[in-house]
């Protein structure tokens, strides 16, 4: 949370009266230089030669006190307010679960000569290393799904969990619905401001007891936003590269739209890295910041101080600096 304290005037136009005070002060100084009234003597020799007394030399204090009092009165008229503004960043209230497809097809080369699973692991490793306040969990799936780790701020531990991930360690098939439901279930008890699942797959749902749309309905009920990523392999053609994978993009797009997320199609490591960064940025903009502003009236302070200075000026003028007729 960031706090800022400042002085604000409700009626700042009244501060223009300060110009009148300055003009009156200058006029008073000019008039003070003119010869004053005195007593007529036949000879100055009758008076002892001496320097002006300390009370004469310090009479400027009266003018200073009066000017200061008038300035404080004008400031009080302008209604000064002490403003305390607090800006609370709530971006740390984001829980993210990365759901990663580890089915057999993810071992195929297609992301710049590297296997898709290796490219995904490198991108996820870099993504985890760039985070600061978001808790991240990891789920992997193929024909079944397992939770590698719940949402945590220990990104180094998450990186270590992702490093050995490979295809062929789980039952065969691509159970997108099961993987998505497992990721959503991880966030069931989360009290974060924003709950997100980022699902990456390169195939169609062909196994599991939970359909992807049923999992999407579960996400809606738990207020979890789902972003889907289709890992597409482009195959060189005569005129242009064409996708050779069987990603059900229509289904992926429907899941994302139903839960308030977005579908991304990627075909290389760089574009995948951009997608993860974009999703993180989008979620921070969803959560944003909260601002709290408190106004405390301060005119009585200036009014009281001005009245005190005016009282001191009047008291000194009637006693210590009293002038004879």
VEXKOL-974604 format. One record per residue: residue number from 1; y, x, z of N, C-alpha, C, O, CB in turn. Coordinates in steps of 0.2 Angstrom, whole numbers. Glycine has a CB too. Layout:
% residues N
NUM Y X Z Y X Z Y X Z Y X Z Y X Z $
...
This chain:
% residues 325
1 -6 4 0 0 0 0 6 4 0 7 9 4 0 -5 6 $
2 11 3 -4 17 6 -5 23 2 -2 24 -4 -4 19 8 -12 $
3 27 5 3 32 1 6 39 4 4 40 10 4 32 1 14 $
4 44 0 2 51 2 0 56 -2 4 55 -8 4 52 1 -7 $
5 60 2 8 66 -1 11 72 0 8 74 6 7 66 1 19 $
6 76 -5 7 83 -4 4 88 -9 7 86 -14 10 82 -5 -4 $
7 94 -8 5 100 -12 7 102 -16 1 104 -14 -4 106 -8 10 $
8 102 -23 2 104 -27 -3 110 -32 -1 110 -34 5 98 -32 -5 $
9 115 -33 -5 120 -38 -4 119 -44 -7 118 -45 -13 127 -34 -6 $
10 120 -50 -3 119 -56 -6 125 -58 -10 125 -62 -15 118 -61 0 $
11 131 -56 -8 138 -58 -11 141 -51 -13 146 -50 -10 142 -62 -7 $
12 139 -47 -17 142 -40 -18 149 -40 -21 152 -35 -20 137 -36 -23 $
13 151 -46 -24 157 -46 -27 163 -46 -22 168 -44 -23 158 -53 -31 $
14 161 -47 -15 166 -47 -10 168 -40 -8 173 -38 -5 164 -51 -4 $
15 164 -35 -11 165 -28 -9 171 -26 -13 174 -20 -12 159 -24 -11 $
16 174 -30 -18 180 -28 -21 186 -28 -17 191 -25 -18 181 -33 -27 $
17 185 -31 -11 191 -31 -6 192 -24 -3 197 -23 0 189 -36 -1 $
18 187 -20 -4 188 -13 -2 194 -10 -5 197 -5 -3 181 -9 -3 $
19 195 -12 -12 201 -9 -15 207 -11 -12 212 -7 -12 201 -11 -23 $
20 208 -17 -9 214 -19 -6 215 -14 1 220 -12 2 213 -26 -3 $
21 209 -13 4 210 -9 10 212 -2 8 216 1 12 203 -8 14 $
22 209 1 3 211 8 1 219 8 -1 222 13 0 207 10 -5 $
23 221 3 -5 228 2 -7 233 2 -1 238 5 -1 229 -3 -12 $
24 231 -2 4 235 -3 10 235 4 14 240 5 17 232 -9 14 $
25 230 7 14 229 13 18 234 19 15 238 22 18 222 16 18 $
26 234 19 8 238 24 4 245 22 5 250 26 6 236 24 -3 $
27 247 16 5 254 13 6 256 15 13 262 17 14 255 6 5 $
28 252 14 18 254 16 25 255 23 26 259 25 30 248 14 30 $
29 251 28 22 252 35 23 259 37 20 262 41 22 246 39 19 $
30 260 34 14 267 35 11 273 33 15 278 37 16 267 31 4 $
31 272 27 18 278 25 23 278 29 29 283 30 32 277 18 25 $
32 272 32 31 272 36 37 276 43 36 278 46 41 265 38 39 $
33 277 45 30 280 51 29 288 51 29 291 56 29 278 54 22 $
34 290 44 29 298 43 29 300 45 36 297 44 41 299 36 27 $
35 307 47 36 310 48 43 310 42 47 311 36 45 317 51 42 $
36 308 42 53 308 36 58 314 36 62 318 40 61 302 37 62 $
37 315 30 66 321 29 70 320 34 76 315 36 78 321 22 73 $
38 326 36 79 326 41 84 333 39 88 337 35 87 326 48 82 $
39 334 44 93 340 44 97 345 49 95 343 54 93 338 45 105 $
40 351 47 95 357 51 93 359 55 98 361 53 103 362 47 90 $
41 359 62 97 362 67 102 367 71 98 367 72 92 356 72 104 $
42 372 73 102 378 77 99 376 84 97 379 87 93 384 77 104 $
43 370 86 100 368 93 99 360 93 100 358 91 106 372 98 103 $
44 357 96 96 349 97 97 348 102 102 343 103 105 346 99 90 $
45 353 106 104 352 111 109 351 108 115 348 112 120 358 116 109 $
46 353 102 116 352 99 123 344 97 124 342 96 130 355 92 123 $
47 340 97 118 333 96 119 329 103 119 331 107 115 331 91 113 $
48 324 103 123 320 109 123 316 109 116 313 104 113 315 109 129 $
49 315 115 113 311 117 107 303 116 109 301 120 113 313 123 104 $
50 299 112 106 292 111 108 289 108 102 291 105 97 291 107 114 $
51 282 110 101 278 107 96 276 99 98 277 98 104 271 111 95 $
52 275 95 93 273 88 94 267 88 99 263 92 99 271 84 88 $
53 267 83 104 261 83 109 255 81 105 255 79 99 263 78 114 $
54 250 81 109 243 80 106 242 73 105 239 71 100 238 82 111 $
55 246 68 108 245 61 107 249 60 100 246 55 96 249 57 112 $
56 254 64 98 257 63 92 253 65 86 252 62 81 264 66 92 $
57 249 71 87 245 74 82 239 70 81 236 70 76 243 81 84 $
58 237 66 86 230 62 85 231 55 84 227 51 84 226 63 92 $
59 238 53 82 239 46 81 235 43 74 234 37 73 246 45 80 $
60 233 48 70 229 46 64 223 43 66 220 39 61 228 53 59 $
61 220 44 72 214 41 74 215 33 74 210 30 72 212 43 81 $
62 221 31 75 222 23 75 221 20 68 218 15 67 229 22 78 $
63 224 24 63 223 22 56 216 22 54 213 17 51 228 26 52 $
64 212 27 56 206 28 54 201 23 57 197 20 54 203 35 56 $
65 202 21 63 198 16 67 200 9 63 195 5 62 200 15 74 $
66 206 8 62 208 1 59 204 1 52 202 -5 50 215 0 58 $
67 205 6 48 202 6 41 194 5 41 192 1 38 204 12 37 $
68 191 9 46 184 8 47 182 1 49 177 -2 46 181 13 52 $
69 186 -2 53 184 -9 55 185 -14 50 181 -18 49 189 -11 61 $
70 190 -13 46 191 -17 40 185 -17 35 183 -21 32 198 -16 36 $
71 183 -10 34 178 -9 29 171 -12 32 168 -16 28 177 -1 28 $
72 170 -12 38 164 -15 41 165 -23 40 159 -26 39 163 -13 48 $
73 171 -26 41 171 -33 41 170 -35 33 167 -40 32 178 -35 43 $
74 172 -31 29 171 -33 22 164 -32 20 161 -37 16 175 -29 17 $
75 160 -27 22 153 -26 21 149 -32 24 145 -35 21 151 -20 24 $
76 152 -34 30 148 -40 33 149 -46 29 145 -51 29 151 -41 40 $
77 155 -47 26 156 -53 22 152 -53 16 150 -59 14 164 -53 20 $
78 150 -47 13 146 -47 8 139 -48 9 134 -48 5 146 -40 4 $
79 137 -50 15 130 -52 18 125 -47 16 121 -48 12 128 -59 15 $
80 125 -41 19 120 -36 18 113 -38 21 113 -41 26 122 -29 21 $
81 108 -36 17 101 -38 19 97 -32 19 97 -28 14 99 -44 15 $
82 93 -31 24 88 -26 24 82 -28 20 79 -33 23 86 -23 31 $
83 80 -26 14 74 -28 10 69 -23 11 69 -17 10 76 -29 3 $
84 63 -26 14 57 -22 14 52 -25 9 49 -30 10 54 -23 22 $
85 51 -21 4 46 -23 -1 40 -19 0 40 -13 0 49 -22 -8 $
86 34 -23 0 27 -19 0 24 -21 -6 23 -27 -8 24 -22 6 $
87 21 -16 -10 17 -17 -16 10 -15 -14 9 -9 -13 20 -13 -22 $
88 5 -19 -14 -2 -18 -12 -6 -18 -18 -6 -23 -22 -4 -23 -7 $
89 -9 -12 -20 -13 -12 -26 -20 -14 -23 -23 -12 -19 -14 -4 -28 $
90 -23 -19 -27 -29 -22 -25 -35 -20 -31 -40 -23 -31 -29 -29 -25 $
91 -33 -15 -35 -38 -13 -40 -44 -10 -36 -49 -10 -40 -35 -7 -44 $
92 -44 -8 -30 -50 -5 -27 -55 -11 -25 -60 -10 -23 -48 -2 -20 $
93 -52 -17 -26 -57 -23 -25 -61 -25 -31 -62 -31 -33 -53 -29 -23 $
94 -64 -20 -35 -68 -21 -41 -75 -18 -39 -76 -12 -38 -65 -18 -47 $
95 -80 -22 -40 -87 -20 -40 -90 -21 -47 -90 -26 -50 -91 -25 -34 $
96 -93 -15 -49 -95 -15 -56 -103 -13 -55 -105 -9 -52 -92 -10 -60 $
97 -107 -17 -59 -114 -15 -60 -115 -13 -67 -114 -18 -72 -119 -21 -57 $
98 -118 -7 -69 -119 -5 -75 -127 -7 -77 -131 -4 -73 -118 2 -77 $
99 -128 -11 -81 -135 -13 -83 -137 -10 -90 -134 -12 -95 -136 -21 -83 $
100 -142 -6 -89 -143 -1 -95 -150 -3 -98 -155 -3 -94 -142 6 -93 $
101 -151 -4 -104 -157 -5 -108 -161 2 -108 -158 7 -111 -156 -8 -115 $
102 -167 2 -106 -171 8 -107 -177 7 -110 -182 10 -110 -173 11 -100 $
103 -177 2 -115 -183 0 -119 -184 5 -124 -180 10 -125 -182 -7 -123 $
104 -190 5 -127 -192 11 -131 -188 12 -137 -187 18 -139 -199 9 -134 $
105 -184 7 -140 -180 8 -145 -174 13 -143 -170 15 -148 -177 2 -148 $
106 -172 13 -137 -167 17 -135 -168 25 -135 -163 29 -135 -165 15 -127 $
107 -174 26 -137 -176 33 -137 -175 36 -145 -175 42 -146 -183 35 -136 $
108 -173 31 -149 -172 33 -156 -166 36 -157 -161 35 -153 -172 26 -161 $
109 -165 41 -162 -159 44 -163 -154 40 -167 -157 35 -171 -160 51 -167 $
110 -148 40 -166 -144 36 -170 -136 37 -168 -132 35 -171 -146 29 -169 $
111 -135 40 -162 -129 41 -159 -127 48 -161 -127 52 -156 -128 39 -152 $
112 -125 50 -167 -123 57 -169 -129 62 -168 -128 67 -166 -117 59 -164 $
113 -135 60 -170 -140 64 -170 -144 64 -163 -149 67 -162 -138 71 -172 $
114 -141 61 -158 -144 61 -151 -147 54 -150 -146 50 -154 -138 62 -146 $
115 -152 54 -146 -155 48 -144 -150 43 -141 -146 46 -137 -162 49 -140 $
116 -151 37 -142 -146 32 -139 -146 33 -131 -141 32 -128 -148 25 -141 $
117 -152 34 -128 -152 34 -121 -149 40 -118 -145 40 -113 -160 34 -118 $
118 -149 46 -121 -146 52 -119 -138 51 -120 -134 53 -116 -148 58 -123 $
119 -136 48 -125 -129 47 -127 -126 43 -121 -121 44 -119 -128 44 -134 $
120 -130 37 -120 -128 32 -115 -127 36 -108 -122 35 -104 -132 26 -114 $
121 -132 40 -106 -132 44 -100 -126 48 -99 -123 49 -94 -138 48 -99 $
122 -124 52 -105 -118 56 -105 -112 52 -104 -108 54 -100 -118 60 -111 $
123 -111 47 -107 -105 42 -106 -105 40 -99 -99 40 -97 -105 37 -112 $
124 -110 37 -97 -110 34 -90 -108 40 -85 -105 38 -80 -117 31 -88 $
125 -111 46 -86 -110 51 -81 -102 53 -81 -99 54 -76 -114 58 -83 $
126 -99 53 -87 -92 54 -88 -88 48 -85 -83 49 -81 -90 56 -95 $
127 -90 42 -86 -87 36 -84 -87 36 -76 -81 35 -73 -90 30 -86 $
128 -92 38 -73 -93 38 -66 -88 44 -63 -85 43 -58 -100 39 -63 $
129 -88 49 -66 -83 55 -64 -76 53 -64 -72 57 -61 -85 61 -68 $
130 -74 48 -68 -67 47 -69 -65 41 -64 -59 40 -64 -66 44 -76 $
131 -69 38 -61 -67 33 -56 -65 35 -50 -66 41 -48 -73 28 -55 $
132 -61 31 -46 -58 32 -40 -59 27 -35 -61 29 -29 -50 34 -41 $
133 -58 21 -36 -58 16 -31 -63 10 -32 -63 5 -28 -51 13 -30 $
134 -66 10 -38 -71 5 -40 -78 7 -37 -81 12 -38 -71 4 -47 $
135 -81 2 -34 -88 3 -32 -93 1 -38 -92 -4 -41 -90 -2 -26 $
136 -97 6 -39 -102 5 -45 -109 5 -43 -111 9 -39 -100 10 -50 $
137 -113 0 -46 -120 0 -45 -124 1 -52 -121 0 -57 -122 -7 -42 $
138 -130 3 -51 -134 4 -57 -140 0 -58 -144 0 -53 -135 12 -58 $
139 -141 -3 -63 -148 -7 -65 -150 -5 -71 -146 -4 -76 -147 -15 -64 $
140 -157 -3 -72 -160 -2 -78 -165 -7 -80 -168 -10 -75 -163 6 -78 $
141 -167 -8 -86 -172 -13 -88 -175 -12 -94 -172 -8 -99 -169 -20 -88 $
142 -181 -14 -95 -184 -15 -102 -188 -21 -102 -185 -27 -103 -189 -8 -103 $
143 -195 -21 -100 -198 -27 -99 -197 -30 -92 -199 -36 -91 -206 -26 -101 $
144 -195 -26 -88 -193 -28 -81 -187 -24 -79 -184 -20 -83 -199 -27 -76 $
145 -184 -26 -73 -178 -23 -71 -179 -20 -64 -182 -23 -60 -172 -28 -71 $
146 -175 -14 -63 -175 -12 -56 -168 -9 -54 -164 -8 -59 -180 -6 -55 $
147 -166 -10 -48 -160 -7 -45 -160 0 -44 -164 2 -39 -157 -12 -39 $
148 -156 4 -47 -156 11 -45 -152 12 -39 -153 17 -35 -154 15 -51 $
149 -146 9 -39 -142 9 -33 -137 4 -33 -135 1 -38 -138 16 -34 $
150 -135 1 -27 -130 -4 -26 -123 -1 -27 -122 5 -27 -131 -7 -19 $
151 -118 -6 -27 -112 -3 -28 -109 1 -23 -110 0 -17 -107 -9 -28 $
152 -107 7 -25 -105 12 -20 -99 16 -23 -98 16 -29 -111 17 -18 $
153 -95 20 -18 -90 24 -20 -92 31 -21 -89 36 -23 -84 24 -15 $
154 -99 32 -19 -102 39 -20 -104 40 -27 -110 39 -29 -108 40 -15 $
155 -99 42 -31 -100 43 -38 -105 49 -40 -109 48 -45 -94 44 -42 $
156 -105 54 -36 -110 59 -37 -117 57 -36 -121 59 -40 -108 65 -32 $
157 -118 53 -31 -125 50 -30 -127 46 -36 -133 46 -38 -125 46 -23 $
158 -122 42 -38 -124 38 -44 -125 42 -50 -130 40 -54 -118 33 -46 $
159 -122 47 -51 -123 52 -57 -130 55 -56 -134 56 -61 -118 57 -57 $
160 -132 57 -50 -139 59 -49 -144 54 -51 -150 56 -53 -139 62 -42 $
161 -143 48 -49 -148 43 -51 -148 41 -58 -154 40 -60 -145 36 -47 $
162 -143 42 -62 -143 41 -69 -146 47 -73 -150 45 -78 -136 40 -72 $
163 -146 53 -70 -148 59 -74 -155 58 -76 -156 60 -82 -147 65 -70 $
164 -160 56 -72 -167 56 -74 -169 50 -78 -175 50 -80 -171 57 -68 $
165 -165 45 -79 -167 39 -82 -169 40 -89 -166 44 -93 -161 34 -82 $
166 -175 37 -91 -178 38 -98 -181 32 -100 -183 27 -96 -182 44 -98 $
167 -183 32 -106 -187 26 -109 -194 27 -107 -197 32 -105 -186 25 -116 $
168 -198 21 -107 -205 22 -105 -207 22 -98 -213 22 -97 -208 27 -109 $
169 -202 21 -94 -204 21 -86 -205 14 -84 -209 14 -78 -199 25 -82 $
170 -203 9 -87 -204 2 -85 -209 -1 -90 -210 2 -95 -197 -1 -84 $
171 -211 -7 -89 -215 -11 -93 -211 -12 -100 -205 -12 -100 -216 -18 -90 $
172 -215 -12 -105 -213 -13 -112 -209 -20 -113 -210 -24 -110 -218 -12 -117 $
173 -205 -20 -118 -201 -26 -120 -194 -25 -119 -192 -20 -116 -204 -32 -116 $
174 -190 -30 -120 -183 -30 -119 -181 -37 -115 -180 -42 -119 -179 -29 -125 $
175 -181 -37 -109 -180 -43 -105 -172 -43 -103 -170 -41 -97 -184 -43 -98 $
176 -168 -45 -108 -161 -45 -106 -159 -50 -101 -155 -48 -97 -157 -47 -113 $
177 -162 -55 -101 -160 -60 -96 -162 -58 -89 -158 -59 -84 -164 -67 -97 $
178 -168 -54 -88 -170 -52 -82 -165 -46 -79 -163 -46 -74 -177 -49 -82 $
179 -164 -42 -84 -159 -36 -82 -152 -39 -80 -149 -36 -75 -158 -32 -88 $
180 -150 -44 -84 -143 -47 -82 -143 -50 -75 -139 -49 -71 -141 -52 -87 $
181 -149 -54 -74 -149 -58 -68 -150 -53 -62 -147 -54 -57 -155 -62 -68 $
182 -153 -47 -63 -154 -42 -58 -147 -39 -56 -146 -38 -50 -159 -37 -60 $
183 -143 -38 -61 -137 -35 -60 -132 -40 -56 -128 -38 -52 -133 -33 -67 $
184 -133 -46 -58 -129 -52 -55 -131 -52 -48 -127 -53 -43 -129 -58 -59 $
185 -137 -52 -47 -140 -53 -40 -137 -47 -35 -136 -48 -29 -147 -53 -40 $
186 -136 -41 -38 -133 -36 -34 -127 -38 -31 -125 -35 -26 -133 -29 -38 $
187 -123 -42 -35 -116 -43 -33 -116 -50 -29 -110 -52 -28 -112 -44 -39 $
188 -121 -53 -28 -122 -59 -24 -117 -60 -18 -114 -64 -17 -129 -62 -23 $
189 -118 -54 -14 -115 -54 -7 -108 -50 -7 -105 -49 -2 -119 -51 -2 $
190 -106 -49 -13 -100 -45 -14 -94 -49 -12 -93 -55 -14 -99 -41 -21 $
191 -89 -46 -8 -83 -50 -7 -77 -46 -11 -71 -47 -9 -81 -50 1 $
192 -78 -43 -16 -73 -39 -20 -69 -44 -24 -71 -50 -25 -77 -35 -25 $
193 -63 -42 -25 -58 -47 -29 -61 -48 -36 -59 -53 -39 -51 -43 -29 $
194 -64 -43 -39 -67 -44 -46 -74 -41 -46 -75 -36 -44 -62 -40 -51 $
195 -78 -45 -48 -85 -43 -49 -87 -43 -56 -86 -48 -60 -90 -48 -45 $
196 -90 -38 -58 -91 -36 -66 -98 -34 -67 -101 -29 -63 -86 -32 -68 $
197 -101 -36 -72 -107 -33 -75 -106 -31 -82 -104 -34 -86 -113 -38 -74 $
198 -108 -24 -83 -107 -22 -90 -114 -21 -93 -118 -16 -90 -103 -15 -90 $
199 -116 -25 -97 -123 -25 -100 -124 -21 -107 -120 -23 -111 -126 -32 -100 $
200 -128 -16 -107 -129 -13 -113 -136 -13 -116 -141 -12 -112 -127 -5 -113 $
201 -137 -15 -122 -143 -16 -125 -143 -14 -132 -138 -15 -136 -146 -23 -124 $
202 -149 -13 -135 -149 -11 -142 -154 -16 -146 -156 -15 -152 -151 -4 -144 $
203 -156 -21 -142 -161 -26 -145 -160 -33 -144 -155 -35 -141 -168 -24 -143 $
204 -166 -37 -145 -166 -44 -143 -170 -45 -137 -174 -42 -136 -168 -48 -149 $
205 -168 -51 -134 -172 -53 -128 -179 -55 -131 -180 -60 -135 -169 -58 -124 $
206 -185 -52 -128 -191 -54 -130 -196 -54 -125 -202 -54 -126 -194 -49 -136 $
207 -194 -54 -119 -199 -54 -113 -195 -56 -107 -189 -57 -107 -202 -47 -112 $
208 -198 -57 -101 -195 -59 -95 -195 -66 -94 -196 -70 -99 -188 -57 -95 $
209 -195 -68 -87 -195 -75 -86 -188 -79 -86 -188 -85 -85 -198 -76 -79 $
210 -183 -75 -86 -176 -78 -86 -173 -77 -93 -173 -71 -95 -172 -74 -80 $
211 -170 -82 -95 -167 -82 -102 -160 -79 -101 -157 -80 -95 -167 -89 -105 $
212 -157 -76 -106 -150 -73 -105 -145 -78 -104 -141 -77 -100 -148 -69 -112 $
213 -146 -84 -106 -141 -89 -105 -141 -92 -98 -136 -94 -95 -142 -95 -110 $
214 -148 -92 -95 -148 -94 -88 -145 -89 -84 -142 -91 -79 -156 -95 -87 $
215 -146 -83 -86 -142 -78 -82 -135 -78 -82 -131 -77 -77 -145 -71 -84 $
216 -132 -80 -88 -125 -81 -89 -123 -87 -85 -117 -86 -82 -124 -82 -96 $
217 -127 -92 -84 -125 -98 -80 -124 -95 -73 -120 -98 -69 -130 -103 -81 $
218 -129 -91 -71 -129 -88 -64 -123 -84 -63 -120 -85 -57 -135 -84 -63 $
219 -121 -80 -68 -114 -77 -67 -108 -81 -66 -104 -80 -62 -113 -72 -73 $
220 -108 -87 -70 -103 -91 -69 -102 -94 -62 -97 -95 -59 -103 -97 -74 $
221 -108 -96 -59 -108 -99 -53 -106 -94 -47 -103 -96 -42 -115 -101 -51 $
222 -107 -87 -48 -105 -82 -43 -99 -79 -45 -97 -74 -42 -111 -77 -43 $
223 -95 -81 -50 -89 -79 -52 -89 -71 -54 -85 -67 -52 -84 -80 -47 $
224 -95 -70 -58 -96 -63 -61 -94 -63 -68 -96 -67 -72 -103 -61 -59 $
225 -90 -58 -70 -88 -58 -77 -93 -53 -80 -94 -47 -78 -80 -55 -78 $
226 -95 -55 -86 -100 -50 -90 -97 -48 -96 -95 -52 -100 -107 -54 -91 $
227 -97 -41 -97 -96 -38 -103 -102 -35 -106 -106 -32 -103 -90 -32 -102 $
228 -103 -37 -113 -109 -35 -116 -108 -30 -121 -102 -30 -125 -113 -41 -119 $
229 -112 -25 -122 -111 -20 -127 -118 -19 -131 -123 -19 -129 -110 -13 -124 $
230 -117 -20 -138 -123 -19 -142 -123 -12 -145 -118 -10 -149 -122 -24 -148 $
231 -128 -8 -144 -128 -1 -146 -132 -1 -153 -138 -2 -154 -133 3 -141 $
232 -127 -1 -158 -130 -2 -165 -131 5 -168 -127 9 -168 -124 -6 -169 $
233 -136 6 -172 -137 12 -176 -136 10 -183 -138 6 -186 -145 14 -175 $
234 -131 14 -186 -129 13 -193 -134 18 -197 -135 23 -196 -122 15 -194 $
235 -136 14 -203 -140 18 -208 -136 19 -214 -133 14 -217 -147 14 -209 $
236 -136 25 -216 -132 27 -222 -135 23 -228 -141 23 -230 -132 34 -224 $
237 -130 20 -232 -132 16 -238 -128 19 -244 -124 24 -244 -130 9 -237 $
238 -129 16 -250 -126 18 -256 -118 18 -256 -114 22 -257 -128 15 -262 $
239 -116 12 -253 -109 11 -253 -106 12 -246 -100 15 -245 -107 4 -255 $
240 -109 10 -241 -107 10 -234 -113 10 -229 -118 8 -231 -102 5 -232 $
241 -111 12 -223 -116 12 -218 -118 5 -216 -113 1 -215 -114 16 -212 $
242 -124 3 -215 -126 -4 -213 -130 -3 -206 -134 2 -205 -130 -7 -218 $
243 -129 -8 -202 -133 -8 -195 -140 -9 -197 -142 -14 -201 -130 -13 -191 $
244 -144 -5 -193 -152 -6 -194 -155 -9 -188 -161 -10 -188 -155 1 -196 $
245 -151 -11 -183 -154 -13 -177 -155 -21 -177 -152 -24 -181 -150 -11 -171 $
246 -158 -23 -172 -159 -30 -171 -155 -33 -165 -158 -38 -162 -166 -32 -171 $
247 -149 -31 -164 -146 -34 -158 -144 -41 -160 -141 -42 -165 -139 -29 -156 $
248 -145 -45 -155 -143 -52 -156 -136 -53 -154 -134 -55 -148 -148 -57 -151 $
249 -131 -51 -158 -124 -51 -157 -121 -58 -155 -117 -58 -151 -120 -48 -163 $
250 -124 -63 -158 -122 -70 -157 -123 -71 -150 -119 -74 -146 -125 -75 -162 $
251 -129 -70 -147 -131 -71 -140 -126 -67 -136 -124 -69 -131 -138 -70 -139 $
252 -125 -60 -137 -121 -56 -133 -114 -58 -133 -111 -58 -127 -122 -49 -136 $
253 -112 -61 -138 -105 -63 -138 -104 -70 -134 -99 -71 -131 -102 -65 -146 $
254 -109 -74 -134 -109 -80 -131 -109 -79 -123 -106 -82 -119 -115 -85 -133 $
255 -114 -74 -121 -114 -73 -114 -107 -70 -111 -105 -72 -106 -119 -67 -113 $
256 -104 -66 -115 -98 -63 -113 -92 -68 -113 -89 -69 -108 -96 -57 -118 $
257 -92 -72 -118 -87 -78 -118 -88 -83 -113 -83 -85 -110 -87 -81 -125 $
258 -94 -84 -111 -95 -89 -106 -93 -87 -99 -92 -91 -95 -103 -91 -106 $
259 -93 -81 -98 -92 -78 -91 -85 -75 -91 -83 -72 -86 -97 -73 -89 $
260 -81 -75 -96 -74 -73 -96 -74 -65 -98 -69 -62 -97 -71 -73 -89 $
261 -79 -63 -101 -79 -56 -103 -78 -55 -110 -74 -59 -113 -86 -52 -101 $
262 -81 -49 -113 -80 -48 -120 -86 -44 -123 -89 -41 -119 -73 -44 -121 $
263 -87 -45 -129 -93 -42 -133 -90 -36 -137 -85 -37 -140 -97 -46 -137 $
264 -94 -30 -136 -92 -24 -140 -98 -22 -144 -104 -22 -141 -89 -19 -135 $
265 -97 -20 -150 -102 -17 -154 -100 -9 -155 -95 -8 -157 -102 -20 -161 $
266 -105 -5 -153 -103 2 -154 -109 6 -158 -115 4 -158 -103 6 -146 $
267 -107 11 -161 -112 15 -165 -112 22 -164 -115 26 -167 -111 13 -172 $
268 -108 24 -159 -108 32 -158 -105 33 -151 -103 28 -147 -103 35 -163 $
269 -106 39 -148 -104 40 -141 -97 40 -140 -95 37 -134 -107 48 -140 $
270 -93 41 -144 -86 41 -143 -83 34 -142 -79 32 -137 -82 44 -148 $
271 -86 29 -146 -84 22 -146 -86 19 -140 -83 15 -137 -86 19 -152 $
272 -92 21 -137 -95 19 -131 -91 21 -125 -90 17 -121 -102 21 -130 $
273 -89 27 -125 -85 29 -120 -78 25 -120 -76 24 -114 -83 37 -121 $
274 -75 24 -125 -69 20 -126 -70 13 -123 -66 10 -119 -66 20 -133 $
275 -76 10 -124 -77 3 -122 -77 3 -114 -74 -1 -111 -84 1 -125 $
276 -81 8 -111 -81 8 -104 -74 9 -101 -72 6 -96 -86 14 -101 $
277 -70 13 -104 -63 14 -101 -59 8 -102 -55 6 -98 -60 20 -105 $
278 -60 5 -108 -56 -2 -109 -58 -7 -104 -54 -11 -102 -57 -4 -116 $
279 -64 -8 -103 -67 -13 -98 -64 -12 -91 -61 -16 -88 -74 -13 -98 $
280 -64 -5 -89 -61 -4 -82 -53 -5 -82 -51 -8 -77 -62 4 -81 $
281 -50 -4 -88 -43 -5 -88 -42 -13 -88 -37 -15 -85 -40 -2 -94 $
282 -46 -17 -92 -45 -24 -92 -46 -27 -85 -42 -31 -83 -50 -27 -97 $
283 -51 -24 -81 -52 -27 -74 -47 -25 -70 -45 -30 -65 -59 -24 -72 $
284 -44 -20 -70 -38 -18 -66 -32 -23 -67 -28 -24 -63 -36 -11 -67 $
285 -31 -24 -74 -26 -29 -76 -27 -36 -73 -22 -40 -72 -25 -29 -83 $
286 -34 -38 -73 -35 -44 -70 -33 -45 -63 -31 -50 -60 -43 -46 -71 $
287 -35 -39 -59 -34 -39 -52 -26 -38 -50 -23 -41 -46 -38 -34 -48 $
288 -24 -33 -54 -17 -31 -53 -14 -29 -46 -18 -26 -43 -13 -37 -55 $
289 -8 -31 -44 -5 -29 -38 -2 -36 -35 -1 -41 -38 0 -24 -39 $
290 -1 -35 -28 2 -40 -25 8 -38 -21 8 -32 -19 -3 -44 -19 $
291 14 -41 -22 20 -39 -19 23 -44 -14 22 -50 -14 26 -39 -25 $
292 25 -41 -8 27 -44 -3 35 -42 -1 36 -36 -1 23 -43 4 $
293 39 -47 -1 46 -45 0 49 -48 6 48 -55 7 51 -46 -6 $
294 52 -45 11 55 -48 17 62 -46 17 64 -40 17 51 -45 23 $
295 66 -51 18 74 -50 19 76 -51 26 75 -57 29 77 -55 14 $
296 79 -46 29 82 -47 35 90 -46 35 92 -41 33 79 -41 40 $
297 93 -52 38 100 -52 38 103 -46 42 101 -45 48 103 -58 40 $
298 108 -42 40 111 -37 44 118 -37 44 121 -33 47 109 -30 40 $
299 121 -43 43 129 -44 43 131 -44 50 137 -41 51 131 -50 39 $
300 127 -46 55 130 -46 62 131 -39 64 135 -38 69 125 -50 66 $
301 126 -34 62 127 -28 64 134 -25 62 137 -22 66 121 -23 62 $
302 135 -26 56 142 -23 53 148 -27 56 153 -24 58 142 -24 46 $
303 147 -33 57 152 -37 61 154 -35 68 159 -34 70 151 -45 60 $
304 148 -34 72 149 -32 78 152 -25 79 156 -23 83 142 -32 82 $
305 150 -20 75 152 -13 75 160 -13 73 164 -9 75 148 -9 70 $
306 162 -17 68 169 -18 66 173 -21 71 179 -18 72 169 -22 59 $
307 171 -26 75 174 -29 80 175 -23 86 181 -23 89 171 -35 83 $
308 170 -19 87 171 -14 92 176 -9 91 180 -7 95 164 -11 93 $
309 176 -7 84 181 -2 82 188 -5 82 193 -1 84 179 1 75 $
310 189 -11 81 195 -14 81 198 -15 88 204 -13 90 195 -21 78 $
311 193 -16 93 195 -16 100 197 -10 102 202 -9 106 189 -19 104 $
312 193 -4 100 195 2 103 202 4 100 206 7 103 190 7 100 $
313 203 3 94 210 4 91 216 1 94 221 4 96 210 2 83 $
314 215 -6 96 220 -9 100 221 -7 107 227 -6 109 218 -17 100 $
315 215 -5 110 216 -2 117 219 5 117 223 6 121 209 -1 120 $
316 218 9 112 221 15 112 228 15 110 233 18 113 217 20 107 $
317 230 10 106 237 9 104 241 7 110 247 8 110 237 4 98 $
318 238 3 114 242 0 120 242 5 126 245 3 131 239 -7 122 $
319 238 10 126 238 14 132 239 21 130 245 24 130 231 14 135 $
320 234 25 128 235 32 126 240 34 121 244 39 122 229 35 124 $
321 240 30 116 245 31 110 251 26 110 254 25 105 241 31 103 $
322 253 23 116 258 19 116 265 22 114 266 27 117 259 15 123 $
323 269 19 110 275 21 108 281 18 112 281 12 113 276 20 100 $
324 286 22 113 292 20 116 296 17 111 296 19 105 296 25 120 $
325 300 12 113 305 8 108 310 13 105 314 11 101 308 2 112 $
